[in-house]
Amino acid sequence: MELTIAELKKKRVVNLADGKELGRVVDISFSYPEGSVTGLVKTSKRFVFNGDRSLLKLCCIDKIGTDTILVKVVEPSVKQILPEMDEYE
C-alpha cells in the first residue's frame, strides 16, 4: 500500500485496546539518509492546531483502513509507545 501524507492526514487514529479515538495524523517521521519511515506524528483530538503532538511508532500500527488507522496501545501513557516529539529532535 502506498499513501501520501495528504491521504494519511485525513485519517483518524483509533486504539484497538479500548476503541477510543487517539487523534489525527498530522505528519510523518523518517530517518535520513536511511530513507525509512519511523512513525506517524499524531495530535490529540482536542488540540489539532497547537502543540499536543506525539510520535506513534510503526510497530504499534495494526491496520490502515480507508478512513481510520487502527493501533494497539495498551497504556497511552507509556513513553516507549507514544513518546513526546522532543525526545526525537
ChimeraX attribute file (.defattr): number of C-alpha atoms within 10 A of each C-alpha:
attribute: neighborCount
match mode: 1-to-1
recipient: residues
	/A:1	3
	/A:2	4
	/A:3	8
	/A:4	7
	/A:5	12
	/A:6	11
	/A:7	12
	/A:8	20
	/A:9	17
	/A:10	13
	/A:11	19
	/A:12	22
	/A:13	24
	/A:14	20
	/A:15	21
	/A:16	16
	/A:17	12
	/A:18	11
	/A:19	12
	/A:20	10
	/A:21	16
	/A:22	19
	/A:23	20
	/A:24	25
	/A:25	28
	/A:26	20
	/A:27	16
	/A:28	17
	/A:29	17
	/A:30	12
	/A:31	10
	/A:32	8
	/A:33	6
	/A:34	7
	/A:35	8
	/A:36	10
	/A:37	13
	/A:38	15
	/A:39	19
	/A:40	22
	/A:41	21
	/A:42	24
	/A:43	24
	/A:44	19
	/A:45	15
	/A:46	11
	/A:47	12
	/A:48	15
	/A:49	11
	/A:50	9
	/A:51	10
	/A:52	14
	/A:53	23
	/A:54	22
	/A:55	25
	/A:56	26
	/A:57	19
	/A:58	14
	/A:59	11
	/A:60	15
	/A:61	19
	/A:62	14
	/A:63	11
	/A:64	16
	/A:65	10
	/A:66	10
	/A:67	13
	/A:68	17
	/A:69	20
	/A:70	22
	/A:71	22
	/A:72	18
	/A:73	20
	/A:74	12
	/A:75	12
	/A:76	13
	/A:77	10
	/A:78	10
	/A:79	12
	/A:80	11
	/A:81	19
	/A:82	19
	/A:83	17
	/A:84	16
	/A:85	16
	/A:86	9
	/A:87	9
	/A:88	8
	/A:89	5
